[in-house]
Every structure is written in C-alpha cells, then in structure tokens.
C-alpha cells in the first residue's frame, strides 16, 4: 500500500515538474557553490558590497518587465484567447523592456550618488542590456509553462547557470573584480532565446497588435505590485545597510544571504515555478484545486523545511572551512537569515493560490501593508548594526507570513468561503 502511494505521488505532473526544476536548481547550486567559494576567497567585503549595489538595482528594475504578470496571464488564459493574448503580450514586452533599459541607465547616476561611489554606474547600465533580450523569448517561455513542459525551463536554467558560473570563475581569477559577477549574466542570457525558440513553434506577429492590452495589464498590474513589493522587502535591507552602515557592512550582509539562503531559495523556486500552472489547470474545480494545493504544500514542506534547518545548524562548521575564516563574522547573520525562510514556502504557495483563483488584488493589498511594516522595522533596527537587521527579518517573516498563509487558506477553502458556497451550489 505504501509503495503504491509513493508511486502514485511520484507519477504526478507536479512532482515530475518539480523533479526537473529541482534537479536543475541542484545542479545550479553545485555550480554556484564553486563560484561563491571562488568569490569569497578572492573578494573582500568591499567588492561584495559593490556587487550588491549593482545587482540590487537590477533586481528592482527587472520586476517592471511584467515577466511574471504577463506570463501568468498567458498561463491562466482560456484556450480560445491564447493567440490574441500572446500577440499582444509580445509587443507589450518590447514597450516595457525598452523603456526599462533607458530608465535603469538613467537611474544608475542617482544610485551612485546615494552610495557615494561612481564605479557602479557603468555596470548598472551593462546589466540593463538583458532587458533587450527578454521580449524575444518571454511568450514562448510562458506557453511552455502553460503546457507543463517544465523540463524545458530546467534545461534553460542548467545550461545558462553552467556557462554563467564558469565565466564568473574565470573572470574572477583574472582579477576582473565586480565585473566577474556582472558580465556573465548578460553574456549568457541568449541561452534562453535559443532553447525556448527550439522548443516552441509560436512566432511573433509581423505587425503591431495591442488588442485587449487593458485586460493583460489589469491582470498583470496586481502581480506587478506584489512582485515589486516582494523585491522591495527582499532588498530594502541591502539598501539600508549600504546607505547607513557602508559598503563593507553591506558586503558581509550580502555574503551571508548568498552563502546561506541561496540553496534553500533555489529549491523553493523549483516548487513555486511548478505550482502556479499546476493550480491554474484545475482552478474551475474546487475539489481538485484543494487536493492539488494541499498535496503540493506537503511535498514542498517535506523537502524545504529539513534543508533549511540542516543548513542553519551546519553553518558554523562549513562557512570557515569552505569560504575562509575572514567570513566568520557573517555566521550569526547567515543562521538568522536561513531560519527566516522557514515560513516562505507556505507564504509563496498562498500567494499563488490567490492568483490562480483570480484574487491577485488581495495579494497586492496585503503586501503593501506588510512591506510598510517591514520597512519601518528595518529602519529602526539598522541603527544597531547588521546583526539586529537580520534579527528583525527573522521576527517579521516568522510572525507575519504564517498569519497571512492561514488566512489565505481559510479564505479560499474555508466552509463559509465564496468558493466553498459556489461548489455546493
């Protein structure tokens, strides 16, 4: 009986997709581990701080590509609407991405002024080149996800990651400084274009088409707001630490995040990428939606929670051995940041559930409240140093995210919820 249950669980589309993406993320972490070790040995905290400034700026701007919002609309769209949505999405992607390229290049100057360092201007502009590649493959990528062929995404991830990490190590060894962490992401981005084009037959329209663009942007705007606020929460501590405590303190804090939380986040991303199309496929069937959600949540927790706990416990041992004794001061921060990720799988799953049932505006309102509280807490904590910033991150995420997760599950699946009533009718 137990063997049959296990076989049934492993044969589900969701688990197969997670297997593909999880395998790619595992390979990515193996590659990334070599890169992180190399950079930790060759970089000092100041170098890490400069990299953090450049990549944080790029992270914020990337949200405005509406990659998640437009892609989610393609995944969620009814079959008869897919062609129109895809044609319009293609041109919307170009409008957004070209605009973002220009905006990020302009933003490089005030960012440099804020941190008091002109060295970051050119790298910020160079990373913006990726935006000019995104529209070429974003529609194909969304259609592949819609078809639940996430093995293609896994292939993109693992190929790009391998090339990017090899190039980073080579450039770091040859003393390229922060450019070693900036150039590879731009130079390896065409991998996504090639693989997505080879694996999907959709091709862009020859003439400009913006039919039903309001429908796409209205759907995407809530997801954009949620993702932007999520990016703000994920990076506001970097901004505050760098702005108030200096580039060296930012370097230590940024190292703690990357050396500690990177593995866990990659595993979580595998489950998150697989979950949304998995839920959207049955969003009209209350019973199947409920079964898929809780089954997926259980699978996620089984893998992610033990990994986070194990990593937190082993941090004092592996950090000085693997990365060098100069990073020992980052260990307490690394442990706190790892533990702060424990509620994240459940929180992410709740966000995706609400998006799948068409309630993305609830995510937006909630994230706005949460981000304001989070920012105020960090602004107070930064006065006492990076350790207390990490403590604040742990407290906020450990208390607030579970509350929202429980509320979201009750909102959709509770006996008195609108969805439960519709099911009975």
N, C-alpha and C positions, 0 to 999 in steps of 0.2 A: 504493500500500500504506500509506504513512504517513498519507495523507489519510483513508483508510478507518478506520485505527486511531484517529485523532483523533476522527472522527465517532462511532465506537463508544464511545469513552471519554466524550465529551461527552453522549451519549444515555443514560448510566446514571442510575438513580434517585438514587444517592448524589450524583453531580455536579450533577444538577438541584436537589436539595435544598440542597446547598452553595451553588449559584448563587443561589437565593432568599435563603438566610440570609446569605450573603456580601454580596450586594447591599444587604440591609437593614443589615448591620453597616457597610458602606462609607458608606452614607447617614448612619447613626448617627454615625460618626466625623467626617463633614463637619459635621454639626450640632454635635457635641460639641467640635470644634475651635474653632468660633466661641464656644462657651460657655467653654472653657478659656482662650482668649485674653482674653475679657472679664473673667473672674475673676482671671486673672494680672495684668491691668492695674489692676483695682480693689481686689483683696485684697492684704493684706500676709501675711507668713509666719504671723503670729498667727491671722489669720482662717482661713487654710488649716488650721492646727492644730486649731481648734475644729471645723471641718467634719469633719476626720479622726476626731476623737473620737466624734462623733455617728454617722457612717456606719460606723465600725468596730464600734461596739456593735451597730448594726442588722444588720451582716453576720453576726456571730456568732449572733444570735437567729434570723435567717432560716433557718439550717440546720435548726433543730429543727421547722420546719414539715413536715419529711419530704417536701418537694416533689419532690426527686429520688428518694427511696426509694419513696414510694407511686406516683408517676408511672411509675417504672421497672417496678414490679410490673404495672401496667396494661398497659404496652407489651409486657412479656415473657409475660403470661398466655396460656394456651391459649384458643382461641376459645370453648369451652363454658363457661369460667369467667369470662369478661369481665363479664357483667352483675352477678354476685354481688360480684366484686372492686370494681367501680365503685360499687355501692350502699354497700358497707361503707367504701370509701375516702372517700366524701363525708362521712360522719359522723365518721370518724377525723380528717379535715382540720379540721372545726369544733372538735372537742375539743382538738386540738393548738394551733390558731391562737388560740382564745380564751384558752387557758392562757398562750400566749406573749405575748399583748398585756398581760396582767396582770403577768407576770414581767418583761418589759422595762421597764414603768413603774416597778416596784419597784427594778430594777437601776440605774435612772438615778441614784439617790441615792449608792450606793457608788462608781459610776463617777465622779461629780462630786467625791466625796471623794478618790479616788485621784489625779485630775488637779488637785485644788485649784481647781476652777472651777465655780461654781453655774450658770453660763449654759447649760450643756449639758443640764440636767435636762428642761426643757420640750421642746426639740427631739427628745430621745430618745423621750419619750412620744408626741409627734406622729407620728414615723416609725412607731411601733408600730401606728398605725391601718391600715396596709396589710394587716396580718395578718387583719383582719376582712373584707377583700375577697377574699383568696386562695381560700377554700373555694368561693366562688361559681362559679369558672371552672376550677379545677385539674383536675377529672376530664375536662371537655371538652377541655382543652389536651392531656392525656395521650393521649386517644383520637385526636385529630387527628395527634399524632406517631406513634401506633401505625399509623395508616393512611398514613403517609409523606406527608401533605399539609403539608409544612413551609412551603409558600408562605403559609399562614395565620399561622404563627408569625412569618414575615418581615413580614407586614402589621401584626401587633400591635407588633412591635419598632419598625418605622419610624414608625408613627403615634404611638405613645407617646413615642418619642425626639424626634420633631419638636416635639410640644407641650411636652414637659418642658424641652427646651433653649431654646425661645423664651421660656417662662415664667421660666426661670432668668436669662436675659439681662435681661429686663425688670425683674425684682426686684432684680438686682444694680445695674442703672443707677439705680434708685430708692433705693439705699442700704439695702437690707434686710439687709445683712451675711450672716452664715452662714445665715439663713433662705432666702436665694436658692438655696442648694444643698439645702435640706431640704424645703421645701413642695412644689416641683413634682413630686417622685416620688410624693407622697401624692395630690395633686390630679389626676394623670394616670393613676393606676392603674385607674380604671373603664374605660379603653380596652380592657384585656384582657377584662373581663367582656362588654362589648358585642360585640366581634369574635368571641370564642370561642362565645358563645351563638348568634350568627347563623350560624356555620359548622359547628355540630354539633347533632344532634337529641336527644342524651342529656339527660335531665332528672332531677333528684334525686328519690329516693323520698320519699313523703309521711310515712312512719313510720320510726322509728329502727331501723336494721338494722346489726348488727355481726357477721354470720355470717362465719366464717373470718378474723376480725380478727388472730388469732395468726399466721396464715400471712403476712398482709401485713406486720405489724410485724416478724416474724422476718426476712423478706426485706429490709425497709427498714432494720432496725437496723444491719446491716453497712455499708450505703451511707451511712446517717446518720453512723456513726462515722468512715468515710473522709472524708466531706464536712466534718464538724466538724474533724477533724484538718487537712484541707486549708485550711480557713478560718483555723485557728489559725496554721498556717505562713504563710499569706498576710498575716496581720495582727499576728502577735506582734512583728514588728519595729516596727510603729507603736506598740504598747503600751510596748515597752521604750524606744524613742526618746522618746516623750512623757513617760513616767514618770521616766526618768533624765536626759534632756538638755533637757526643757522643751518648751512648746507651739511656740515659734518654730522650733526644730530640727525638730520634727515637721512643721511646715508646709512647710519646704524639702524634706524627705524625701518627704512625701506628694505635693507638686507634681511631683517627679522621677518618681515612679511613674506618676502620671496623665498627664503630658505625654509620657512616654517609652513606657511599656509598654501604654498604653490601646489603640492601634491594633492592635498585634500580638495582644493578648488577645482583642479583638473578632473578628479573623479566625479565631483558634484556636477560639473559642466556636462559630462557624458550623460548622466541621468536626466539633467534638465533639457538638453537638446532632444533626447528621445521622448520625453514625457509629453510635450505640447502636441505634436502630431498624433500621438497615441490617444490623448484625450479628445482632441478635435474630431477624430474619426467616429466617435460614438456620442458626441455631445447632444444628440437628439434622443438618446435612450438613457433615461435616468438610472436604471438598474446597472447597465453595463458601464456607465460613466463612474458610478460609485464603486463598482468592483475593480475597475481598472485603476482608479485613483488610489484606493487603499492598498491594493496589491503592489502597485509601483512604489508607494511610500514605504511599505515594509521592506521591499527589496533595496531601496536606497539606503534606509537606516541600517540594514544588515551589513552593508559594505562600508558606508562612510563613517558611522559613529565609532566603531572599533579602530579604524585607521587614524582618526583624529586623536583619540585617547592614547593610542600607542605612540604616535609621533610626539605628543606633548610629554609623555613620560621619558622618552629616549633622548629628547633634545639636549639635556646637559651632557650627555655622553658623545653624541655624534657631531655636534657643532664644532668643538675644538679639534677633534680628530680629522674631520673631513674638510672644514673650511679654514681652520687655523685658530690659534689662541687669541689673535687680535680681535676676534668677534665674540669672545666670551661675555662681554658686557651686553650683548644683544639677546642672550639666552632667556632671561626672565620675560622680556618683551615677546619673544618668539612663543614661549609657552602660553602666555595670556592670549595672544592673537589666535593661536591654534584652538584653544578652548572656546573662544568667542564664536567659532564657526559651527559649533555643535547644533544650534537651532536652525542653521541656514538651509539644510536640505528640506525641512518641513515648511519653512517660510517661502522658499522658492516654489515648492510644489503648490502651495496655496495661491500664490500669485498666478501661476499658470492655469490653475483650475478656474479662477475667476475670469481670466482672459478667454478661456475655452468656452465658457457659458455666456460670453458677451457682457461681462460686468467689469471691463477694464477700468471704467471711471472710478470704481470703488478703490482699486489699487492706487490710482492716482491721488485721490483724496487722502487715503491713509498714509501713503509715502510722503506726502507734503507735510503732514503733522509730525511723522516720525523723524524726518530729516531736520526740521526746525529744532526739535528736542535734542537730537543727536549733536547738531552743530553747537547749540548753546552749552551743552555738557562738555564738549571738547574744548571750547573756547575758555571755559573755566579751568579745565584740567591742565591745559598746556602751560600754565604758569608754574606748575610744579615739576615739569620735565616729561620726557618721553615715556617713562615707566607708568606714570599716572594717566597719560593719554591711553596707553594700552589697557589699563585697568578700567577706564571709562568705556572703551569699546566693548570689553567683556561684559560689563554690567548692563549697558544699553541693549546689546544684542541678546544677552541671556534672559532679560526680563521682558522686553517689548516684543520681540519676534514670536515667541511662543504664544503670547496673548492674541496676536493677530491671526496666527495659524489656527488656533482653536475656534476663534470667532468665524473665520472664513469657512471652515469645515461645517460648522453649525448653520451658517447662512445658506450654504448650498444643499447640504444633506440632512439638516435637522427636520424633525417631524412637522414643524409648523412653517418650514421654508416654502417659498413660492414654487420651487422646483418639485418638492415632495407633493404639494397640493395638485400641481399640473399632472403629475404621474398618476395620482389616484383618480383624477377626472378622466 
